[in-house]
Amino acid sequence: MIKVKLFDQEHEKDLEVAMNRFLEKVEEQKLVDIKYNIAAMQEEGEEQIYCFSAMVIYRA
């Protein structure tokens, strides 16, 4: 069975830590793919906000 695990963090280092914790539990041969995305948004007069996200696709 193929499964996915989604990650979403405001800081790239937090995403890295969360993903590494999860990947420690996944056997390497069961890892299918990792998709990565960055989104940035800014409302008028506000600080720019970043969203770092990833999807790990693996076999259960």
SVG drawing of the C-alpha trace seen along z (x, -y; Angstrom):
<svg xmlns="http://www.w3.org/2000/svg" viewBox="-3 -49 20 51">
<polyline fill="none" stroke="black" stroke-width="0.4" points="0.0,0.0 1.3,-3.5 0.9,-6.2 1.8,-9.8 3.0,-12.0 2.5,-15.8 4.7,-18.4 4.1,-22.1 6.3,-24.6 7.0,-28.3 10.7,-27.8 12.8,-25.5 14.9,-24.2 11.7,-23.1 10.6,-21.3 14.0,-19.6 13.8,-18.4 10.3,-17.1 11.0,-15.3 14.2,-13.7 12.4,-12.4 9.8,-10.8 12.3,-9.4 14.3,-7.7 11.2,-5.4 10.9,-4.6 13.0,-1.9 15.0,-3.2 13.7,-0.6 10.1,-1.7 10.7,-5.4 9.1,-6.2 9.5,-10.0 9.7,-13.3 8.0,-16.4 9.0,-19.9 7.3,-23.3 7.9,-26.9 5.1,-29.5 5.5,-33.1 2.8,-35.6 2.5,-39.1 -0.4,-41.3 -0.1,-45.0 1.9,-46.5 2.6,-43.1 5.8,-41.0 6.3,-38.4 5.2,-34.9 6.8,-31.7 5.4,-28.3 7.8,-25.3 6.0,-22.1 6.8,-18.6 5.1,-15.3 6.8,-12.0 5.5,-9.1 6.3,-5.6 5.2,-2.0 3.6,-0.9"/>
</svg>
